Amino acid sequence: MRTSEMRKFILKVLLFFVVIAMVDRGFGLAMSNVLKGTQKGDWGRNNFIFNEVKSDVIILGSSRAIHHYDPQIISDSLSMSCYNCGEDGMGIFLMRVRYQAIRERFKPKIVIYEVLPEYDLLGDIDNSRYLKFLRPYCDKSIMRSVIDDVSATEGIKLYSEMYRYNSVFVDIIAQSVSKSTSTAKEYSYSPLWTQMNNNPGKETGLERSTTFDSVKIAYLEDIILQCERDGTLLFFTASPKYASFSDEEFKPLKDLCLVYHVPFINHYCDSNYCGNLTYFADASHLNIKGAESFTSMLASEVKGILNSHQK
């Protein structure tokens, strides 16, 4: 190949990459603007939590948080404002960042963290799954350590704006134009209305996994330390699970609670709920009847501990 032809070829290659970079950057800027204006659905709620929530009581956790904890009951019992930041299929990786974002602008009085071993303690799960609601915010300083802890290559991938929104941009766009009358501020509790009609059998403690995730445990400890520094009262909790009769999976959490003197309100194997079909929508989740009963009981327990602290 002659020198002139080589130069043309190199210029074409460079132009190709410049165009790709411009398209990537343009897509990212457009999606960032769409996301900022989204007020409905999961992404509107994610925006609201990251940028606006200022409640006295913050609830963190997985789907068992958003479906099991009625903020109004807690608010009425404690005479404090309450917002539920739980998210389906998510755990400590998302919750730690959400809490950090909240405490940067407002220090809650109480944090209630519903712990689910699969998402908050156990290993053998690809932790990159927890970045779904975090990738679009990867430029925030609170995101850097999470990215590095999840994957050595994740930080490199996130240089691409398209990658940040891969698989979620359709949802963001749809929710940005949603006609729903429910706003993110109101989306703080999602009760389940169905009732189980069959017995799924019993669980046997650690049969799903025999390993704990050191990063997850370190993140839980970090939340403990953040609350301690801020003067925020932290409660770890475990709501009932239909067929559970062992709570061995919570051992690392129990150890942390002993070291730092953090209350762990544990109803994971509560016989008043476990095995009672009328309280459950499925094997993992309370229905609205079970959720309201549990939230009332929990609020009373939290109130009792608060009163003992004030004496």
Summary of the structure (lengths in Angstrom):
residues: 311
radius of gyration: 22.3
end to end distance: 87.0
largest distance: 88.2
contacts: 970
relative contact order: 0.15
helix: 54%
strand: 8%
